[in-house]
Structures are given as structure tokens and as C-alpha cells.
Amino acid sequence: MTANYSEDSIKTLEWQEHIRRRPGMYIGKLGDGSAPDDGIYVLFKEVFDNSIDEHMMGYGKVIDVTQTEKSITIRDYGRGVPLGKLVDVASKMNTGAKYDSKAFKKSVGLNGVGIKAVNALSSFFKIQAFRDGQAKCVEFSAGIITEEKVLDTTNQKNGTFVEFIPDESVFGVYAYQSEFLETMLRNYTYLNTGLTIVFNGQKFFSANGLVDLLNENISEEVAYPIIHIKGEDIEVAITHGSRYGEEYYSFVNGQNTSHGGTHLAAFREVLVKTIREFYKKDFDASDVRSSIVAAVSIKVEEPVFESQTKTKLGSKDMGPGAASIRNYIGDFLKVALDNFLHRNPDTADALLRRILDSEKERKAISGIQKLARERAKKANLHNRKLRDCRVHFGDKHDLAEASTLFITEGDSASGSITKSRDVNTQGVFSLKGKPLNTYGLTKKVVYENEEFNLLQAALNIEVDMEDLRYSKVVIATDADVDGMHIRLLLITFFLQFFPDLLRQGHLYILQTPLFRVRNKKKTLYCYNSDEREKAIKELGPNPEITRFKGLGEISPDEFSHFIGKDIRLDPVRITKDDVIQDLLTFYMGKNTPERQEFIIDNLRIEEDLLEEMENDADGANAVGVEEEVEHAVEA
């Protein structure tokens, strides 16, 4: 046995080889560019953060970004990387100025890892430094130097230029979504007032910081003008909207901590405490935070994040010898928010009315809420509609991020998924049929309707999103008229009562193949007509072609191919351009004549509709809320 374990078994990998073999350790998931946290955007952020750090230290007021089909260039006008260290900065692990707290006190980057990961995972990587009339350029491929040259003189302004092309041999086929890059860059301007970012010729600039961020992203009417308060290392903007849920934008040292962390938890806690003390009333925390829209940005020395991609803060203090984050935020809000409310009595009155409205609604449904909870608790012990999985989102487990709940229509579809699923990470919730149209109803219906109550309990989102049990909530319906209608009704339900599920990127639509094309040697599954035609050409004359009309027609053995490693999911997103209330009012409200006129004007004949539904199953990068509504109404 020991003969199999010898000196030859011990391998030492070069730095770039280790990154290329284990990219997830450095950038999280790979992805194809259809989700904002896919690896190609992490690569961009790692380079761009270096330019932001220069700006935060007072060097450079403009950053130029250009994105083409596959490449991205970033040019800042900071100090420029020291020429003698240019190769080391791009290719030597644990090398970087961020270890020197005098040079970078409150930086974003990964302490000498980030840009090396970008280099290793790019088929082409170029870095140029301009310093005091001199310049140096180094080019790499997969982390290996291909060219290096020094210019003794240059008329270029000081700064750094980086260009990279993510390696398709690592990422597979990918495509940038300019929308994701634009959102990321806008956030950087909100957090760095005075910074101009030029993206493909379009200028982004913010004069009012987090106030601009909220104004840009809020589509509904707000209860009062935005409260904006700032301290030395903290900035906060707060208002209340008209929808259910809580919406937060949180940042640490300019990094968008999309999964929150200790700073956001502290903010949510001390906000309630401060408001209770101001009004001298012991409000329920849920009444204070219901419908809140807020942004909080803090700066921390040597922040500790819970993952390499820095989406959740783990630090509990502000830095060496500093106060705890909770105490710092608490002391700041206690003074700044209290002063603001005293100086702005109209805002204070409007905030109080919003809290009292939430309290009134909560008390109105408290009786049925108690009964519904007891009913759900009993049902969960032997709920035939929920086939749960073993690992859940939030568990301290390597598979927690993969936890998924499929919401299916009827026992036929759920049976196929249940038999072919991964019992560790994939659960199934089966609907009885078409759910209720919840538009215009109050949250009371969540408790009165047994199916909605059981779904809420399965997800564990009654109070807030903190205890969500699944990373991905996937609507799995047939690609027909009824399936689209059910899909729309579920999206309406989540938009009405749990919009945070969409805001935080947890809701998806499952794509399943429309066709199976096979001969005696090979079987190909096709998601649209183009794929079907290619499959026919590949397999030769007279292959057997089957069109799947529903999920129940796909056998469990086949279904395992579509919900495994090659699963195709379309995220359902809310964008700043989606005026949710207007959309739901038109498509789901009681304005039947207007909707009839719309349907007549957009009517499709059966053949066109069938083709459109097939094309709709194509690998679209994401399903926008408005697109989803339109598809269902056209159907």
C-alpha cells in the first residue's frame, strides 16, 4: 500500500497552475456571464478595485473603462505601479502595496491575490505602468509572460492600464452583460463622490453619494424624503417605500457586500433601537423595518470577509485598536439620526405614520397568523407537498450555496424531479394547480391560503430573508400557456409579499428541453428550434424527434441531465427600470378592457406562438420581470 504513496506523489504547482485548477478558491463560481456574481465580473472587479484604492488615497479623479465582446480595459490616473515591481505585482503571489497600511489604509483588494487571479485566468493579460515620464509594459497568457518592454520616455499621464480577456478554456462560452458592469460602476461613483468613470464613452458621476443611489433604484413612492447622514468613516441613507420587505445596499471600503455581514446586522439592530428611543415607544422591530430602503457604507481597516469574493463582512471591529462595528454604528446613529429627526419634524412625523401603519396591519392579521403558523408546523411534519433536501442555505456546509427548491405544477412534474434530484441539495415543492392571483391583496392572504402559507414556511422567510433555507428558488413549469400563467402568478406572489427574494437574486426559472433528437448511437436534447436543426444535421438522416409538451413527459432518468451540473437557469431580476406597481396593475389588475385591447393588438396565431415559445426557451441571459409578464399575456 505504501508503494502507491511515494515522493512522486507530492506535487508542487506553479502559482498560475494552482489558480487555473482551483479557480473557485479565488473568484467563487465561473458562470457564463448571465449572473452578476459570475467569475468574469469578479475578474473585472479585482482589477478595478486597485484603481478605486488609488482614488480613495487621493490619486486620480477619472477612470476609463472599455468593454468589447471579450476584452476589458481599465485605465486610471493614479500613481502608477512602480516599474521595478510591475512583473511581481501581476504574477507573484502575496505581493502588493496593500500590506503597507501607510500606502493603503482602508483598501478593498485581496492583499496581493486578486490581480494575479485575473492574470492566471486570462488568455491575454496586459499591464502597463506610467510613472514620471517612464513606462513599462508586460503581457501574459494564462499567467506566463509573453512580452516585456520598457519605455524610457512617454508623454502619458501617471497611472496604470490593464487589459484582459478571460480564458474560454476555463470559463467556457461567456458573454458580458453591460447592464451588470454599468450597475457596478454606478455604485462606485455613489461611494466615491467626485470620481468620474467613463464606460464605453458614457460618463458616470455622483454629487450626492448614497442619496443618488437610492433615487436611482427606488421606483415606488416614498413615505418621506431620504434621510442622509455622514460621519468620518460612515455614510447612511434611509427612507421607507410602499412595498413589503426590506431593501439594503451595503458597502465596506467601496466593496458591495451583497450578502451583508456584521455591519449590516449592526445597522438593522441599532436603527430599531435608535428609533425606539427617539419616539420613546417600544415598537416591534418588524414594524420599524417594514418597507425600508436603505444604504450603508463604512470604511474599516483590515476588513475580514467571509469569502474570497468579499460579498459578506466577517469583521467585528473597525480595525487595530478600534471600537467594535456595532458600537461604532450605534454611537453614530444615536447622535446623527436623532439630531436629524429633531431638526426635520415633518420627516419624523411621516416616519412615525409609516411605522404605525405597519403595526396596524401586523395586528390585523395576528390572529390568523397564529393559526396559520400552527397549521404549517403540523403540516411540515408530514407535508406530502414538500420533499426536502439535507443541506440548506445558511448551513456551515460546502454545499450550502447549491441548495435549491424546485416549485413544480402538479404531481406528475414533481415526481420526475423528485426521483432524479440530488437529495443533498435539491428539494421539491408541488403546487396543486394554478395558485391564486395575489395582486392587490394584503399579506393576510399569505396566511389564509394554505398553499402559500406552506410555501412561506418551506422557504422560512416569514420574518425576513435572514433565515432563507434555499440559495436558489426555481419555478419549474411546463413551457405552455398554463405553465407560463402559473409562472406569472408565482412571480406576482413573490413581488407582492417577498420582493427581497428577487432583489437578492434567489428566484430563477428552470429551462428544460423542448426536443429530444436521437438515433441508435446518440441522444441530443434541444432547448430551441436552432439547436434542434443542428442536432438533426449532426445525427444524419431520419433521426427520431420527440417534442416534450410538459415536464411530466420527461422520464426521471432523463431529467437528471437537466437539473445536474448542466442545469440551465434564468434569473428573475428587478431592475431600476421596472416600475413594479405599474406592471402589476396593468397585467394583473382589474382593468380588463385595456388588457383585452392589448391582447388583441399583440395576438399571435398558433404556429407563431409555438415558435415563439420554443425560442423563449433559448439560453436567454436573464428573465426580466416585464419580459416575463409580456410573455404570459401574449400566451
N, C-alpha and C positions, 0 to 999 in steps of 0.2 A: 504493500500500500504506500509506503513512504517513497518508493521509486517514482510515483506519479507527482510527487511534490518535491522538486529539487530547485537548485539555483536558477535553472532555466525557466521556472515557473514565475519568478519575480520579474515584473516588467516595470520599466521606468518610461513614462510617456513624456514627450516634449509638451511644453505648455499649450501650444495650439492644438495638438492632437487630443489632449485631455478635454479641452473645451468642445472640440468638434464631436468627440464621442459622447460627452455628457452635457449637451447644451442646456438641458433643463436646470442644471445646478446653477447656471449663470444668468439665464434670461427667462426662466419659467417655461411655459409651453412654446412650441414652434408656431403652429397655425398657418393659415393661408392668407392672412390679411383681412379676413371678414369680421374679426372681433377686435375691439380697441386695445385689448391686452395681448394680442398676438406678438410673437417674437420680433417681427420686423419693426414694430413700433418701439419695442424695448431697445433695440439697437439704436434707433434714431434718438431716443431719449437719453441714452448713455452718452452719446456724443454731444447732444445739445446741452445737457446739464453742465458740461465743462464750460461752455460759453456763458451760461447763466451764472455760474460761480464767479467768472471773471467780472461780469456786470455787477453782481452783488458786492464785490470787493471794490467797486468804483471805477472799473476799467471797461470802456466800450458802451455806447448807448444805442448801437444798431447791430442787429444780427440778420444776415441774409440767408435764406433757405430756398433751395430749388429742388423740386421733386419731378423726376421724369418717370417713365414707365417702371424702371427697375432701380434707378440710382437716386441718391440724395446727396446734395452738397450743403455744407454749413460753413459760413464764413463769419467770424466775429472780429471785432476790432479792439480786443483786449491787449494784454501784454505780449502774447505770443509765447509758445513753448520755448524754453531755452534751447538753442540749436544743438548744443552738445548732448542733450538728453532726449532729442526727438525720437530716436530709434527705441530707447529704453521705455519712454512713455507709452509708445504704441505696441511694444512687444515683450516687455519684461515684467513679469508678474510682481505685484506688491511694490510697484514704483509709481510715485505720484506726489504732487505738491500737497495733497490733502492730508498727508501725515504731518505736515507742518502747520500747526494751528495759527502761527503768525501770518502765514500766507493765505490760508482759507479757514476762517473761524467757524463759520456756520454753513458748510457746504452741503451739496446734495449727493455728490457722486459716491462711487463704490470703493473708495480708497484704493485706487490703482488697479482695479479689476475690470471695470466697465468697458473702457475703450479697447482693452486687449481682447475682450469677448467679441466686440464688434469686428475687430481685425481678423480674428480666427474664423469667424462665421461668415466672412465676406469673400466672394470670388475675386473682388477687386477692392482694395482699400488704399487710399492716398491721403497723406497728411503733409501739410506744408506749414512752416512757421516763418513769420516775418518779424524781425526784430532789428530796429535801429539801422535800417538800410541794408541789412543782410537777410538772406533767406535760405532755407533748406527744405528739400522735398524727398519723401521716401514713399515708395509704392510697394504693396504687398499683394500676395494672392494666397488665401487660406492661411494667413499669418506668416508666410515666408517672404522675405524681401526679394523683390524682383528688380528694383531700381533705386538708386540713392544718388542725389546730386546736391551740390552746394552752390549758391549764387552769391558772389562777393558783393554785388550791388543790386539794389532793387528800389523802385520808387513806390512800392506798395506800402500802405499804412500798416503799422504793427497789428498783429493778430494771428489767428490760426484758421486754416482752411482744411476741411475734411470732406472727402468724397468716398462713398462706399456703395457696393452692390451686394445685397445678401445672396449667399450661395444657394442656388436651387438644388444642388446635390444634398444640402442639409434641410432646407425648408420645403422642398418640393415646389410645385407651381404656386406662385403667390401673386397678389396684386395689391398695391397700395390703395387705400380709400382716403382721398384727400380730405374728406369730412373729419376723419379721426385726427389727422395731423393738424388741421385747422383748429379743432377744439382744443387740442393740447397746446398749441401756440397761443391761442387767445387766453388760456388760463395763465400762461407765463406772463403775459402783459398785465393781467389783473393783479398779479402778485409782485410785479416789478414796475410800478408807475414810473414813467419817464423812459422806459425801454421801447424802442421801435423794432418790430420784427417784420421783415419783408418776405412774404411767402409767395413764390411764383409771381412776383410783381405786385402783390396786394399787401398793403401796409396795415399792420395791427398795432394799436396803441391804446393805452388806458390812462385816463387822467384821474379817475376816481376809485381805482382799485376794486375791492370786493363789491362795492355798490354796482359797478358796471357789470360784474359777473352775474349778480342776481337779476339785474334788469334785463340782461341778455337772455337769461334762461327761464324767467317766470313768464308764463303765458296767461295766467288767470288774474283776476282782480285781487289785489292785496288788501288786508284789513287796515293797514296804516303805512305811512312812508317808511322806507328802510332805515332801521337804526344802524348807524355806522360809528364804531368806536375803535380807537387805535392806541397802542402802547408802544414801548420801545421794541419789544420782540413779539408783539401780538397784534392782530387785526381781526375784527369781528364785524359781520353784517347780519342783521336779523330782520325778518318780517314774518307774517302769517298769511297764508293763502286761503283758498276756499275748498281745497280737496283734502281727502283723508291722507293719513300717513305723515311721515317726517322726511324732509329732504335736506341733506347736508352736503356741502362741498368742503373738504378738509385738506389742509396742506401743512407740510413740515419742510422748512427750508426751501420752499418753492416746489416741493415734490407733492403731486396729487396723491394723497393716501386714500385711495378709493375704498379700501376696506377699514378705514378709520384707525382705531388704536387707542392708546391711553389718553391722548389729547382730546379726542372726540368724546370718549366716555366721560372724561372730566368735565368737558364743556356741557354736555347734556345734563349732568348731575348738578353742577353749580348754577346753571341757568335757572333750574327749578327752585333751588334754594334761594337765590337772589330775588326772584320774583315773589316768592312767598314772603320774604322779609320786607320787600317794598310795600306790598299790599296788606301785610300783616294778616294773611289768611293762609290756612294750611290746604292749599289746592292739591288735588290729585296730580301726580306728575304727568299722567297721560293727557289731562286737560290742558296743562301748560304747553306741552309739546305738540299736541294735535295740530296738523296743518302747518307746522313751522317750516320755513325755508331759511336756511342759514349757511353762512360760510365762515370758517375759522382758519386762520393761518398763524402759525407760530414758528419761531426760529430757535433751534436747540443746538447746543454744542455737542458734537459727537453723538448724533442720534443713533439709536439701535432699532433696526427694523426687523420684523418677524420673518421676512423672506428676502432673497437676493434682489427681487424686483421692487422692493421698498413700497409696497402698497398698504402696509399696516405698521404703525409705530408701536414698538415694544418698550421704549424708554419710559422710565418712571420719574426721571428728574431732568432738569433743564441743562445739565452739564456739570463738569467738575466743581464741586463745592456749592452748587446752586440749589434753589428750592425745588421741591417736587413739582411736577407739571400740574397736578391737581391743585396744589396750594397757589401756584403762580396764576393759573387761570381764575381760580376762586377769588383771590385778592384783587385781580384786575376787574372782573365783572362786578364784584361787590361795590367797588368805587365808581367805575366808569359807567356801568349800566344804571346804577342807582342815580347817579348825577344826571344822566341823560333823561331818564323818566321824570325827574323832578323839574328839569328845565323845559320839558316838552309835554305839558299836561294833556294836550289833545291826543298825542300818541299813547300816553299812559292809559287814558280812558278807552281808546279803541282796543288796546291790548287786553284790558280787563274785560271788555264786552266779548272779545273773541274767546277768552278762557271760560267765561260764564256760559256762552253758547255751547261749547264742548261739554261742559259739566252737565248742562241741561239735557243734551242728547244722550250722554252716557247714563244718566239716572233714568231716563225714559225707557231704556232698553235693559236696565239692570235685572229686572225680574225674569224676562225671557232669556236673558244671557245666562243666568244661573242654571235654569232648567236645561238650556242647550248644552252647557258645559258638562252637566251630569249625564245627559244623553250621549254626548260624544265620548265621554270617558268610558261609559258602559259599552258603547258600540266598538270602541277601539280594541277592547279585549277580544272580540270575536267578529271584527268587521270584515266581511267577505269581499267588500269593495276595495280594500287596501291590502295589497301584497307587499309588505315592507322589505327593505334591504337591511343588511347588517351594519354597514358603516354609514354615518351621516355627516353632513356638513357641520363643521364646528368640532367634530371629534378630533382628538390628537392622534391622527392616523394618516399614513401616507396616501390613502385612497379617499380621504375626505373631500377633496376638490372634485373627485369624479362622481360623487353621489348624485343620483338622478331620480326624479319621479316622472314617470310617463302617465299622462292623463288621457285615457282612451274612451272611445264611444262604444259601449256595449260589451257583452261578454265574449263575443267572437274575436274581436281585435285584441282584447286584453288577454285572452287565452293564448294566442300566438306569442305575444310579447312575454307573458309570464313564463312560458315554457322555454324560451330561448334567452332570457335575460341573464345577466351576471347577478347572482343573488347577493353578492357582497355589496355592490354599489348601485343596483338598479331596482327601484320599487315601481309598482303599478297601481294606479287608482282608476277604477272603472266607473264611468257615468252610466246612469240608467237610460239616458236618451238625451234629447235636447234640453239643456239647462234653461232656467228662467232668464228672461231679459231683465237685467237689474238696473237699466238706465232710469234715472230719476227717483230711484228708491233710496231709502235711508239704510244705514248699516244694520238696522233691525232685521232686514231680510236675511242677513248672513246667519242669524240665529234661528229665525223662523223656518228657513228652508233646510231640511235635514241634510241634503246632499252638500250644500255649500258649507254648512257647519262642520261636516265630517272632513271636507277638503281643507278647510281652515285649520282644523285640528291636526290633520295629517302633516300639513306644512309647518305647524306650530308658529303661526305668525299673527295670532290674535292680538297680542300686546304691541309688538314691534318686530323688526326684521332680525334682531339680535340672535334669536333662537331658531332661525330658519333651518329646517332639517335636511334640505337638499340644495346642492350648489346649482343644479340645473332643474328647472321645472319645464317639462316638454309636453306640449299639446300634440297628441298623436291621433289625427283623424283621417278619414278617407279623403282622397283628392276628388271629391264630387261636391255637388251642391249642398247636400246635407252636412257633409264634413266641414265645408267652409263656413256654413252657418253656425255650427257648434263651435268652431274655432273663434269666430267673431263674438259669440255670446260669452265665451270664457275670457277673451281679451277685455271685453266690456266689464265683466265682473272684476277682474284684477285692476283695471284702470279706475273703476269707481271706488273700490274699497282698499286695495293694496297696491297703489301705484309704485311704491318703492321696489316691488318685485321687478318691474320693468326698468325703473331708474337705475337700479344696481346691476342690471344685466343678467338676471336669473331666468327670464322667460324665453322659451325657444319654440320653434315649430319643427317637427320631425319631417324630414324628406324621406319618402320611400319610393322605390322604383315603380314606374308605370308599365314597364315592359320587361319580359324575360325572353331573350333570344338565345336559342341553343341548338346544337347538333349533337351527334353521338360522342364527340370528343370534348366539347367546351360549352360552358354556360355563361352568358353575359347578362347583367342587369342594367337597364337603361332608365334614366330619370327624365328623359325628354325625347322628342322625335329625332333630334340630331344624333343623339347617342344611339338611338335605335338604328338609324340608317348606317352609321359607322359599324355597328355590330353586324348588321346584315352583310356588309361588304367584307368584313373580316372573316366571317364564318362560311362565306361561299353561298352557292345556290340552295334555295329551298330550306332555310332553317325553320325550326318550329318557333312561332312567335305567340306569346301569351300576353294579353293586357290585363293587368291587375286592376279591378274596379274598387276593391276595398282591402283593408288590412287583414280581414279575416280570411281572404283568399290565399294569403301568403303562408306557407307552412312554417312551423316553428324552426325546422332545420334551416330554411332559407332566411327567416327573419334574423337569425343570429348574425348574418353578414351585414345587416343594415343598422344594427344597434351596438356593434362592436367597435373595433378600432377605426373602421372606415365610416362611422356614423356621419350623416350629413344633417347639420342643424342650422336653421336660420334664426338668428337672434331677433327678438321683437324689441324695438327700441323706441324711446321717446326722444325726439329731438326738439331743439328750441323753436323750430318752425311748426311743430304740431300743436295747434290750438285744440286741446283735447275736448274741452267743453263744447266748442262749436261742432267738432266732428261727431261727437256722440249725439248731440242734439239733432243734427240733420239725419244721421243714418239710423239712430236707434230711438229717436223721439216719436212724437205723435203727429208729426207734420206729413201725414200720408199723401196728400195731393202733390206736394213738392217732390216727395220721393218717387211717386209714380211717374211724374214727368221726367225725372232724372233717369229712371229705369227705361222708359220708352225711348229717350234720346240716345241711350247707350246700349240698346238691345243688341244682342248677338244671336245669329242663327246657330242652330245646334252644332254644325260642323266647326264653325269658327270658335265657339265656346269650348268645344272639346280640345281643339288645337291649342287654344289659349291656356286651358288648364294644364295641358301637358307641358307647355313652355313655362308655365308658372312653377312647375316642379324643378325647373332648371336650377343650377347651383347659384342662385342669386346670393349676393353677399350678405344681405340682411332684409328682413321684412319690416318696413316702416309701418307705423300704426295706420297712416292714411292709406297706404297701398293695400293693406290687409282689408280695411273696410271697403275700399272700392272693389276689390276682387269679389268679396262676398255679395255685395249689392248687385254687381254685374251678373253674377251667377243667378 
